């Protein structure tokens, strides 16, 4: 799978919805602004590796799973 801002964003949204979390809930759980999570999911922002780690931890999955490598 080709990793682009959009594909990573779709993966974040997929895993968030799978856990029945809103963007605001996920953002609050991992200490990020809600708008930033929204921008990640729509591909407007590029997540840094430490942000991916925080998102993965907040979603209870690995970074590999988060970005769709597994």
OpenMM code with the backbone's topology and positions (N, CA, C; nanometers):
from openmm import Vec3, app, unit

residues = "UNK UNK UNK UNK UNK UNK UNK UNK UNK UNK UNK UNK UNK UNK UNK UNK UNK UNK UNK UNK UNK UNK UNK UNK UNK UNK UNK UNK UNK UNK UNK UNK UNK UNK UNK UNK UNK UNK UNK UNK UNK UNK UNK UNK UNK UNK UNK UNK UNK UNK UNK UNK UNK UNK UNK UNK UNK UNK UNK UNK UNK UNK UNK UNK UNK UNK UNK UNK UNK UNK".split()
positions = [
    Vec3(0.0848, -0.1177, 0.0000),
    Vec3(0.0000, 0.0000, 0.0000),
    Vec3(0.0895, 0.1242, 0.0000),
    Vec3(0.0563, 0.2188, -0.0829),
    Vec3(0.1282, 0.3454, -0.0883),
    Vec3(0.0822, 0.4331, 0.0277),
    Vec3(0.1774, 0.4796, 0.1078),
    Vec3(0.1429, 0.5645, 0.2217),
    Vec3(0.1409, 0.7100, 0.1778),
    Vec3(0.0249, 0.7699, 0.1840),
    Vec3(0.0077, 0.9118, 0.1562),
    Vec3(-0.0636, 0.9735, 0.2755),
    Vec3(-0.0701, 1.1045, 0.2775),
    Vec3(-0.1443, 1.1726, 0.3848),
    Vec3(-0.2873, 1.1197, 0.3913),
    Vec3(-0.3468, 1.1017, 0.2742),
    Vec3(-0.4866, 1.0594, 0.2686),
    Vec3(-0.5048, 0.9158, 0.3174),
    Vec3(-0.4147, 0.8240, 0.2772),
    Vec3(-0.4319, 0.6852, 0.3206),
    Vec3(-0.4082, 0.6705, 0.4709),
    Vec3(-0.3116, 0.7422, 0.5236),
    Vec3(-0.2889, 0.7385, 0.6688),
    Vec3(-0.4099, 0.7980, 0.7400),
    Vec3(-0.4619, 0.9072, 0.6891),
    Vec3(-0.5807, 0.9695, 0.7482),
    Vec3(-0.6999, 0.8765, 0.7502),
    Vec3(-0.7197, 0.8028, 0.6409),
    Vec3(-0.8305, 0.7075, 0.6344),
    Vec3(-0.8122, 0.5957, 0.7366),
    Vec3(-0.6889, 0.5530, 0.7558),
    Vec3(-0.6597, 0.4490, 0.8543),
    Vec3(-0.6880, 0.4990, 0.9968),
    Vec3(-0.6484, 0.6226, 1.0250),
    Vec3(-0.6751, 0.6806, 1.1573),
    Vec3(-0.8256, 0.6834, 1.1814),
    Vec3(-0.8999, 0.7335, 1.0841),
    Vec3(-1.0458, 0.7427, 1.0974),
    Vec3(-1.1082, 0.6040, 1.1130),
    Vec3(-1.0610, 0.5076, 1.0365),
    Vec3(-1.1145, 0.3710, 1.0435),
    Vec3(-1.0985, 0.3139, 1.1837),
    Vec3(-0.9782, 0.3223, 1.2368),
    Vec3(-0.9527, 0.2648, 1.3689),
    Vec3(-1.0237, 0.3426, 1.4798),
    Vec3(-1.0351, 0.4732, 1.4625),
    Vec3(-1.1081, 0.5541, 1.5617),
    Vec3(-1.2551, 0.5134, 1.5645),
    Vec3(-1.3159, 0.5022, 1.4470),
    Vec3(-1.4575, 0.4653, 1.4392),
    Vec3(-1.4803, 0.3225, 1.4872),
    Vec3(-1.3858, 0.2344, 1.4587),
    Vec3(-1.3949, 0.0951, 1.5036),
    Vec3(-1.4044, 0.0877, 1.6560),
    Vec3(-1.3395, 0.1837, 1.7227),
    Vec3(-1.3425, 0.1880, 1.8689),
    Vec3(-1.4522, 0.2808, 1.9225),
    Vec3(-1.5367, 0.3278, 1.8292),
    Vec3(-1.6515, 0.4123, 1.8641),
    Vec3(-1.6100, 0.5394, 1.9390),
    Vec3(-1.5028, 0.6016, 1.8907),
    Vec3(-1.4548, 0.7282, 1.9468),
    Vec3(-1.4833, 0.8414, 1.8492),
    Vec3(-1.5154, 0.9579, 1.9030),
    Vec3(-1.5241, 1.0771, 1.8192),
    Vec3(-1.3838, 1.1346, 1.8045),
    Vec3(-1.3688, 1.2254, 1.7103),
    Vec3(-1.2393, 1.2933, 1.6961),
    Vec3(-1.2046, 1.3667, 1.8245),
    Vec3(-1.3028, 1.4290, 1.8844),
    Vec3(-1.2780, 1.5035, 2.0089),
    Vec3(-1.2345, 1.4107, 2.1214),
    Vec3(-1.2970, 1.2944, 2.1322),
    Vec3(-1.2598, 1.1992, 2.2377),
    Vec3(-1.1177, 1.1482, 2.2175),
    Vec3(-1.0855, 1.1097, 2.0944),
    Vec3(-0.9504, 1.0621, 2.0663),
    Vec3(-0.8485, 1.1713, 2.0961),
    Vec3(-0.8757, 1.2912, 2.0484),
    Vec3(-0.7838, 1.4031, 2.0705),
    Vec3(-0.7617, 1.4276, 2.2200),
    Vec3(-0.8691, 1.4271, 2.2979),
    Vec3(-0.8582, 1.4492, 2.4424),
    Vec3(-0.7793, 1.3368, 2.5094),
    Vec3(-0.8011, 1.2124, 2.4649),
    Vec3(-0.7327, 1.0972, 2.5232),
    Vec3(-0.5818, 1.1015, 2.5036),
    Vec3(-0.5368, 1.1603, 2.3930),
    Vec3(-0.3933, 1.1596, 2.3639),
    Vec3(-0.3301, 1.2981, 2.3723),
    Vec3(-0.4074, 1.3970, 2.4133),
    Vec3(-0.3525, 1.5299, 2.4363),
    Vec3(-0.3200, 1.6094, 2.3115),
    Vec3(-0.4012, 1.5913, 2.2077),
    Vec3(-0.3845, 1.6693, 2.0851),
    Vec3(-0.5083, 1.7544, 2.0622),
    Vec3(-0.4938, 1.8658, 1.9930),
    Vec3(-0.6124, 1.9456, 1.9604),
    Vec3(-0.7050, 1.8695, 1.8654),
    Vec3(-0.8335, 1.8830, 1.8877),
    Vec3(-0.9341, 1.8176, 1.8038),
    Vec3(-0.9143, 1.8528, 1.6571),
    Vec3(-0.8873, 1.9787, 1.6279),
    Vec3(-0.8716, 2.0246, 1.4896),
    Vec3(-0.7539, 1.9530, 1.4221),
    Vec3(-0.6498, 1.9254, 1.4965),
    Vec3(-0.5330, 1.8563, 1.4423),
    Vec3(-0.5695, 1.7135, 1.4010),
    Vec3(-0.6453, 1.6434, 1.4848),
    Vec3(-0.6906, 1.5084, 1.4512),
    Vec3(-0.7766, 1.5134, 1.3253),
    Vec3(-0.8635, 1.6099, 1.3170),
    Vec3(-0.9471, 1.6269, 1.1978),
    Vec3(-0.8604, 1.6486, 1.0733),
    Vec3(-0.7616, 1.7356, 1.0858),
    Vec3(-0.6716, 1.7631, 0.9730),
    Vec3(-0.5921, 1.6391, 0.9323),
    Vec3(-0.5531, 1.5564, 1.0283),
    Vec3(-0.4826, 1.4324, 0.9961),
    Vec3(-0.5732, 1.3380, 0.9182),
    Vec3(-0.6964, 1.3244, 0.9653),
    Vec3(-0.7893, 1.2310, 0.9013),
    Vec3(-0.8257, 1.2720, 0.7587),
    Vec3(-0.8244, 1.3997, 0.7311),
    Vec3(-0.8595, 1.4461, 0.5961),
    Vec3(-0.7373, 1.4622, 0.5068),
    Vec3(-0.6187, 1.4359, 0.5609),
    Vec3(-0.4974, 1.4453, 0.4811),
    Vec3(-0.4421, 1.5857, 0.4662),
    Vec3(-0.4970, 1.6806, 0.5405),
    Vec3(-0.4461, 1.8187, 0.5332),
    Vec3(-0.3151, 1.8360, 0.6087),
    Vec3(-0.2869, 1.7447, 0.7017),
    Vec3(-0.1633, 1.7507, 0.7800),
    Vec3(-0.0910, 1.6179, 0.7688),
    Vec3(0.0409, 1.6243, 0.7839),
    Vec3(0.1254, 1.5048, 0.7817),
    Vec3(0.1654, 1.4730, 0.9253),
    Vec3(0.1301, 1.3532, 0.9746),
    Vec3(0.1679, 1.3202, 1.1123),
    Vec3(0.3157, 1.2844, 1.1232),
    Vec3(0.3790, 1.3328, 1.2280),
    Vec3(0.5166, 1.2941, 1.2580),
    Vec3(0.5125, 1.1587, 1.3283),
    Vec3(0.6269, 1.0941, 1.3346),
    Vec3(0.6316, 0.9598, 1.3925),
    Vec3(0.5858, 0.9593, 1.5385),
    Vec3(0.6218, 1.0614, 1.6152),
    Vec3(0.5784, 1.0624, 1.7562),
    Vec3(0.4277, 1.0819, 1.7671),
    Vec3(0.3683, 1.1520, 1.6713),
    Vec3(0.2228, 1.1675, 1.6694),
    Vec3(0.1566, 1.0353, 1.6338),
    Vec3(0.2134, 0.9625, 1.5375),
    Vec3(0.1610, 0.8305, 1.5031),
    Vec3(0.1679, 0.7377, 1.6241),
    Vec3(0.2759, 0.7472, 1.7006),
    Vec3(0.2900, 0.6643, 1.8205),
    Vec3(0.1811, 0.6981, 1.9224),
    Vec3(0.1547, 0.8263, 1.9420),
    Vec3(0.0493, 0.8667, 2.0359),
    Vec3(-0.0871, 0.8187, 1.9895),
    Vec3(-0.1142, 0.8329, 1.8590),
    Vec3(-0.2418, 0.7872, 1.8035),
    Vec3(-0.2564, 0.6360, 1.8198),
    Vec3(-0.1519, 0.5624, 1.7861),
    Vec3(-0.1576, 0.4167, 1.7975),
    Vec3(-0.1828, 0.3746, 1.9420),
    Vec3(-0.1121, 0.4367, 2.0349),
    Vec3(-0.1320, 0.4058, 2.1766),
    Vec3(-0.2753, 0.4367, 2.2184),
    Vec3(-0.3256, 0.5520, 2.1778),
    Vec3(-0.4620, 0.5913, 2.2116),
    Vec3(-0.5672, 0.4996, 2.1527),
    Vec3(-0.5333, 0.4353, 2.0418),
    Vec3(-0.6266, 0.3435, 1.9767),
    Vec3(-0.6016, 0.1976, 2.0146),
    Vec3(-0.4959, 0.1735, 2.0921),
    Vec3(-0.4664, 0.0387, 2.1376),
    Vec3(-0.4140, -0.0535, 2.0283),
    Vec3(-0.3406, 0.0034, 1.9322),
    Vec3(-0.2858, -0.0753, 1.8217),
    Vec3(-0.1404, -0.0363, 1.7977),
    Vec3(-0.0730, -0.1096, 1.7105),
    Vec3(0.0658, -0.0755, 1.6758),
    Vec3(0.0668, 0.0311, 1.5664),
    Vec3(0.1812, 0.0954, 1.5510),
    Vec3(0.1958, 0.1925, 1.4426),
    Vec3(0.1785, 0.1227, 1.3076),
    Vec3(0.2339, 0.0028, 1.2943),
    Vec3(0.2184, -0.0726, 1.1695),
    Vec3(0.0717, -0.0913, 1.1339),
    Vec3(-0.0068, -0.1318, 1.2337),
    Vec3(-0.1496, -0.1519, 1.2098),
    Vec3(-0.2183, -0.0193, 1.1779),
    Vec3(-0.1791, 0.0845, 1.2472),
    Vec3(-0.2396, 0.2159, 1.2240),
    Vec3(-0.2212, 0.2628, 1.0806),
    Vec3(-0.1031, 0.2450, 1.0273),
    Vec3(-0.0785, 0.2940, 0.8901),
    Vec3(-0.1106, 0.1897, 0.7835),
    Vec3(-0.1615, 0.0735, 0.8266),
    Vec3(-0.2084, -0.0247, 0.7307),
    Vec3(-0.1017, -0.1138, 0.6717),
    Vec3(0.0110, -0.1281, 0.7408),
    Vec3(0.1180, -0.2126, 0.6900),
    Vec3(0.0884, -0.3593, 0.7192),
    Vec3(0.0202, -0.3854, 0.8267),
    Vec3(-0.0119, -0.5228, 0.8674),
    Vec3(-0.1433, -0.5677, 0.8146),
] * unit.nanometer
topology = app.Topology()
chain = topology.addChain("A")
for resn in residues:
    res = topology.addResidue(resn, chain)
    for name in ("N", "CA", "C"):
        topology.addAtom(name, app.Element.getBySymbol(name[0]), res)
